[in-house]
Amino acid sequence: MTDYLSLIKQPIETELADFIDLFNQSLDHEDGVLGQALLHIRQRSGKRMRPILILLMAKNLGKVSLATQYAAVGLELLHTASLVHDDVVDESGERRGQASINASYNNKVAVLVGDYILSTSLLNVAKTNNDIIIQELANLGRILSDGEILQLTNTSNQGLSEDIYFQVIEKKTAALFEACCSMAALSVGIDAENLDEIKEFGQNVGIIFQIRDDIFDYFESKEIGKPTGNDMLEGKLTLPVLYALNTTHNEEMIALSAKVKNRSIKPEEIAELVQFTLAHGGIEYAEQTMMDYHERCMRYVHKHVKDPALQHAFTAYLDFVIQRNK
């Protein structure tokens, strides 16, 4: 398999190393439980796809500056805080295959750790000395919360609308990737009124990212770090099953989808709904939707990314988001 991550990181190796140092320093704390919790979070850092996108976009538009780095740290910390809080809301025991903070300690500790990380995010983004970047991050926090609430309230809505699904994505994952691109641009001096295409690119990347995450839920894999059907267990109906339900109008399966939303569904019924989705083109439809957004992203790359190394990196980034296995 192509080593996408090496291709992605190649033009920004030095800048990424600087980011990692800054990020780890921001979560360095010696005090007891808080120190242990922050160490736990640092150790499950993941692939850093969001800060990598910030660094690539900034380098494409100008030069990675200290403001770019602080923007990247601030955004990644905000994202991290939102995940800690999401695990409490979802009553999730795992994050990236490891015990979540709420599972390792308890909900009270997890909420307070999330609050500490959020405050640290604001401290870092303030170091950009750019009021518009600070406003972008603050607004992102509002949008993420709005998206989480929309998703929660949608569980009581018995409709099977793809529009609602995309509204949730746009206010959660897509908003994060959009902010990566806009904050990168602002950090290198691009005017706020010239961000439309840059923001659209980021939003499209985020939509691809979330659809891929949702597809994972229909297959058994230890690498992914969550059991098959976990989204349904949490009351969520994602794009593959929505397509299968809306194209077949199968009354028995629609009844099961209602049980998903009111969280009364049994594990064996989730398995039945998963198999129904697989048998009725749900995965193929979701994958085609991803490819449509991939094509939009590549149009941006061909038009606006001229440096060959960066063009290879952006292409590898998009290919990786689609082809990753966790």
N, C-alpha and C positions, 0 to 999 in steps of 0.2 A: 504493500500500500504506500502511496506517496506520503512522504514526511511533510505534511502540510505545515505543521507548527514551525519547523525549521525555516521553511520558505517565508512564512508570515513574519517571523522575528528577525530575519536576516538584516533588513535595512534599519532596524531600531534596537539592536542588541545592547548598545551602550545606554540608550535612553530607558530601555526596559529594566536594566539592572539598577539604574538610578531610581526608577519608580519603586521597585521592590524594596530597596533600602528605606526610602521615605515611608512607604506603607507600613513596613514592619516597625519602624521607629514610632509611628503614630499609635500603634497598638501595644507598645512596650509599657508594662506596668508591673510593679513588684508586689503590690498589695494582694495578699491572700486569694480569696475566691475570684475576685475580678481579674487578677493577674493570670490565674489558671484558665479562666474562661477565655480571655483574650489570646493566650498562647494556643488554646484549642482551636480558635478561629484562624490564627495565623498558619497553623499546621495543615489546614484543609483549604488552602488558598485557591485551588482550582487552576484553570488554564489562563486566567486573567484576560479573557476575551474583550471585556469592555475597556480597560485601560490600554490594551494593545491597539484597539480601534482609535482611541483618542490620540495616541502617539503617531500612528500611521497617518491619520487625517491631518494632524498638525504638521507633520513633516512634508506631506504632499502640498499643503497650502502655504508653507513658510518654513519655520524652524521651531523645533521643540524648545520651549523656554522653561524657566522655573515656574512661570504661571501655568504653563501646560501641565507640568508635573503635579503642582498643588491641586489643579482642577481634577486631574486623573485620580489622585489620592482621595480628594473630597467625594467624588462621584462613587468610587469603589467602596468607600466607607458607608456612604448612604445606602448603597445597594446591600452591603453586608448587614447593616442595621435592619433593613426591611426584611431580609431573610430570617434573621433571628426573631423578629416580631411575627412574621408569617408562620413560622413553625409553632409558635404559641397559639395563633388563631386556628391553624389547621390541626392542632394537637398531633403534630408530626414527631415521631421518635428518631428520625434519621435525616441527615443532610449530607449529600454526596457520599453515601455509604457509611458514614460515621454517625455516632450518636449526636443528636441536636443538643443545643445548650439547655433547652427546657427538659430534655430527657436526662442529661448528665447532672443537672442541678434541680431546678423546679421553675415553674412559670414566673414566679416573682423575680428570681435572679435573672431569668432570660429577658424579661421586659426591661429591667434596670440596665443590664449589659447592652441591650439594644439602644437604650436612651444614651448611654455613655458613648457608644460608637457614633450615634447620630450627632452628638455635640462635638465630637472629635472631627467629624466630617465638616461641620460648619467652621471650626477653627482653621482647618486646612484650606478650605476654599476662600476664606477671608484673606489668606496670605497671597492670593493672586492679585490683590489690590485692584480688582476689576469688578465694579458694581454690577455690570450686566451678567458676568459669570456667576456671581453670588445670587442674583435674582433667578438665573436659570436653575441653579441647584435647589434653591428654596421652592421654586415652582414645581420642580421634578418631585420633591417630597410630597407636595400636595396631590399631584397627579397619581403617584403610586398609591397613596392612601385612598383616593377616589376610586381607583381601579380595583383595589382590594374590597372596598365596600360594595362596589357594583357587582363583583363576583359573588360576594356573600348573599346579596339580596336577590341575585339571579337564580339562586338555588330554590327560591320560593316561586319563581315564575315558571309555569309549566309549558311555556312556548319552547320551540326548538329552532330559534332564529340564529342563523350564521351571523347576522348583523350584530347581535349582542355579543357573540363570541369574539368578533373582531374589535368591538368597542372595548372589551376587557383587555385584549392583547395590546391595543393601542395605548391604554392607560397604564399598562404594566411593563411588559418586556420591550415593546416598541418605543415607549417613551424613554426608557433607559438608553437605548442605542441611539435614538435621535439626539438626546442630550450629550452623549459622547461626541458626536460629530459637531454639534453647535458649539459646545464648550471648547473643543479643539480649535475650531475656526476663530472664535472670539479671542482665544489665548495668543493667536498669532496676528491679531489686528484686523480681522475681517469685520466689516460693519454688520450690525445686527440685521439691517434691511436686506442684506445680500446672502441670507442663510437658507432660503427656501429649498434649493436643490440639495444642499448639504444635509438639511434636516430630513428631507424626503428619503434620501439614501439611507440614513441611519434608521429611520422608521421601517423601511423595507427589510433591512438586515434583521431588525428585531422581530418582525413578523415571521421571517424564515426560521429564526432561532426558536421561537415559541412553537411553531407548528412541528418542527423536528422533535422538540421536547414532548409534545403531546403524542406523537406517533410512538415514541418509546413505550408509552403506557399500555400498548396493545401486544407487547412481546415480553417474554420472560428473559431476564438477563441480570446476572449478578453485577455486571459492570456499571449498570445504570444507577443502582443504589436505591431503587424503589420497586415494590412488587407490582406485577401486572394488575391493571385495574385500579391502581391507587387513586387516580383522579376521580373515578366514579365513586370510590369509597368516600371521598371528600365532598361528594355532591356535584362534581363538575362533569359536564358533557362537552367533549371537545370536537374539533372539526371532523375527524373520521366517522364517529358515531352519528353526528348530526347529519352528515351526508347520507349515510345508510338509512337512517330513519326517515329523512325527508324525501328520498327517492323511492322507497318501498312502501311507506305508510303502513307498515306492519303493526297491527293493533296490539299484539302481544308484546312486541319489543317497545312500543311507545309506552305501554303500561309499566314496563320495567324501567324505562327512562324516568318516569314520574317517581318511581321508588328511589332512583338515584338522587333526585333533587330533594326528596324529603328524608334522605339518609336512612331509609328503612330496608334497603336492598341487602340481600344475603350474598355471601361470597360466590356461591354456585350460580346465582342469577347474574352476577357481574361477569363471570366466566362465559355464560350464555350470551350476554350482550356483546362481549368482546369477540366471540366467535362469529356472531351475526355480522358485526362490523367488518371483520376480515373477509367474510364470504360475499359481501355485497359492495365491494369496491371502495370502502372508506379510506383505506390506506393509499390506494392508487390516486384517489381524488386529492387527498391531502398532499401527496408528493407532487402532483401536477401543479397544485396551487403554489407550493414552495418554488417550483421551477419557474413559474410565471413571475414571482417576485425576484428570483435570482436574475432573470433576464433584465428586469428593470434596473437592478443594481449594476449589472455589467454595462448597461448603456451609460451609466454615470461614470464608471471606471474608464471606459474607452474615450469618453468625452473630456474628462477632467484630470486623469492621472497620466502624466506624460513620462515620468521617470520609469525606465524599464524595471528596475528592482522593486519599486513601489507598486507598479502595475502587477508584477508577479505576486507580490505580497497580498494585495487586495483580492486578486483572483483566487489565490490559495485560501485566503480568509473565508471567502464566500463558499468555496468548494468544501472547506472543512465544516462550516456550519451545517451544510446540507448532509454531508457524509459521515459526520462524527457518530460514534456508537455510545456516547454517554454525555 
